[in-house]
């Protein structure tokens, strides 16, 4: 079951939609509504701040950014970010298409729509979005889809042959929702998902009986066709997936993930850690031939068992390893790191002042666990 149509009484019965990628256009009425959103500016931080506040990708900053972008329905690439996939073509995230005259690939209970993308380097996925409408039935020019919920988007790995793999879900996110059944708008989510090199699918999934489309083409406010993407439509009841090259308006944005040198408890080897007695844990991000640790924005740094748990309480810039180069030394409350007796490593993550994402890992040896 794959494709989509948008016409009056779109999902009148399952039988109406069984031809893969079938689509039907509704003649547009006179007039068209357009609206413009806005793009929030990226926050900047001062380098000399000794007690970093929770900003950028720290926990508080992530929540505030998510709420802002969710309310506006618009996300934007910032400094250091890269476009992973963009098939929006002539449309901008602020464009709003009339549902009348629009064609799309159907999204509903028996048709999850996944868009394939490939990463060639470790990457943090920061934005997922697409032109979506999730009203399943329009009859007589009127919507019949009360109380629709936002779609979710799931990240799945591809199989070795590049096909959709439903057995593993790496992450699930809730998209923004314009709550306007007569408009196809850009619905998106700000994310922070670390992915290794490989091929994946971003799969749009409806709630319950909801249904809708991923936009292929439209006529109002202008004639529009999305660029071609590799799209999989998957039927969760039969387990059947159909892969095709078809227009679909989506965008995925990320930042390359740089690996940096990290030294937990500088001057100690091995890095013994007593979770009961150790209150403050020092972690150094080292300057190397390929990375300047003085460019680290401490307000973005997180540290712990997985690299997202604790924010630093303070930091200093000094030469930690005696190589004559200035490093960044940060201090974390041990109880906030999420480390347990079963952990043998810990990770630090963050961004530089110009938006370059980084991550580094060092070993730990937890003692006095019995």
MOWOTA-V561972 format. One record per pair of residues at least 24 apart in sequence whose C-alpha atoms are under 7 Angstrom apart, sorted by sequence separation. I is the first residue (numbers start at 1). GAP is how many residues later the second one is. If there is no record, write none. Layout:
BEGIN
i->[I I]
gap->[GAP GAP]
END
This chain:
BEGIN
i->[150 151 261 262 150 261 341 150 310 150 309 310 309 341 309 216 85 216 294 305 215 216 294 304 305 214 215 293 294 303 304 305 37 39 214 293 304 39 42 37 39 162 164 143 287 287 307 287 306 307 158 286 305 306 307 157 158 285 286 304 305 307 157 158 284 285 304 156 157 284 285 303 304 155 156 284 303 135 155 156 283 284 302 303 134 155 282 283 301 302 133 154 155 282 283 301 302 153 154 282 301 133 153 154 281 282 300 301 133 153 280 281 300 75 132 133 152 153 280 281 131 132 151 152 280 281 131 132 151 152 279 280 297 131 132 151 279 296 297 130 131 151 278 296 297 37 129 130 295 296 36 129 130 149 295 35 36 129 275 35 128 129 34 35 128 34 127 128 148 127 126 127 33 126 32 125 126 125 126 124 125 164 124 125 124 29 123 124 28 123 27 28 122 123 26 27 122 136 26 121 122 135 136 25 26 121 134 135 136 25 120 134 135 25 119 120 134 24 119 133 134 23 118 119 133 23 118 132 117 118 132 99 117 131 132 21 98 99 116 117 131 98 99 116 97 98 115 116 96 97 114 115 96 97 114 115 96 114 95 113 114 112 113 273 112 271 272 273 274 93 112 271 272 273 274 271 272 273 274 270 272 6 6 109 5 6 107 108 260 262 264 5 107 109 258 259 260 261 262 263 4 5 109 257 258 259 260 262 4 5 255 256 257 258 259 3 4 108 255 257 2 3 73 108 2 107 108 107 70 106 107 106 105 106 1 2 104 105 1 104 105 104 105 103 104 73 103 104 73 74 103 115 116 73 75 102 103 115 116 102 115 101 102 114 115 101 113 114 131 70 113 114 130 131 113 130 69 97 112 113 129 130 98 111 112 129 97 111 112 128 129 66 97 111 128 11 110 127 128 10 11 110 127 10 110 126 127 9 10 125 126 8 9 125 8 9 124 125 7 8 123 124 8 123 124 123 124 122 123 121 122 89 88 89 87 88 87 87 87 87 88 87 88 87 88 86 87 86 85 86 85 84 83 84 83 84 82 83 81 82 81 82 81 80 77 32 32 4 2 1 1 1 2 58 58 56 57 58 55 56 58 54 55 52 53 52 47 58 51 52 51 50 51 50 50 80 79 80 79 80]
gap->[24 24 24 24 25 25 25 26 26 27 27 27 28 28 29 31 32 32 32 32 33 33 33 33 33 34 34 34 34 34 34 34 35 35 35 35 35 36 36 37 37 37 37 38 38 39 39 40 40 40 41 41 41 41 41 42 42 42 42 42 42 42 43 43 43 43 43 44 44 44 44 44 44 45 45 45 45 46 46 46 46 46 46 46 47 47 47 47 47 47 48 48 48 48 48 48 48 49 49 49 49 50 50 50 50 50 50 50 51 51 51 51 51 52 52 52 52 52 52 52 53 53 53 53 53 53 54 54 54 54 54 54 54 55 55 55 55 55 55 56 56 56 56 56 56 57 57 57 57 57 58 58 58 58 58 59 59 59 59 60 60 60 61 61 61 62 62 62 62 63 64 64 65 65 66 66 66 67 67 68 68 68 69 69 70 71 71 71 72 72 73 73 73 73 74 74 74 74 75 75 75 75 75 76 76 76 76 76 76 77 77 77 77 78 78 78 78 79 79 79 79 80 80 80 80 81 81 81 82 82 82 83 83 83 83 84 84 84 84 84 84 85 85 85 86 86 86 86 87 87 87 87 88 88 88 88 89 89 90 90 90 91 91 91 92 92 92 92 92 93 93 93 93 93 93 94 94 94 94 95 95 96 97 97 98 98 98 98 98 98 98 99 99 99 99 99 99 99 99 99 100 100 100 100 100 100 100 100 101 101 101 101 101 101 101 102 102 102 102 102 103 103 103 103 104 104 104 105 106 106 106 107 108 108 109 109 109 109 110 110 110 111 111 112 112 113 113 113 114 114 114 114 114 115 115 115 115 115 115 116 116 117 117 117 117 118 118 118 118 119 119 119 119 119 120 120 121 121 121 121 121 121 122 122 122 122 123 123 123 123 123 124 124 124 124 125 125 125 125 126 126 126 126 127 127 127 127 128 128 128 128 129 129 129 130 130 130 130 131 131 131 131 132 132 132 133 133 134 134 135 135 137 138 138 139 139 140 141 142 161 161 162 162 163 163 164 164 165 166 166 167 168 169 169 170 170 171 171 172 172 173 173 174 175 176 188 189 209 231 232 233 234 240 241 242 243 243 243 244 244 244 245 245 246 246 247 250 253 262 262 263 264 264 265 266 274 275 275 276 276]
END
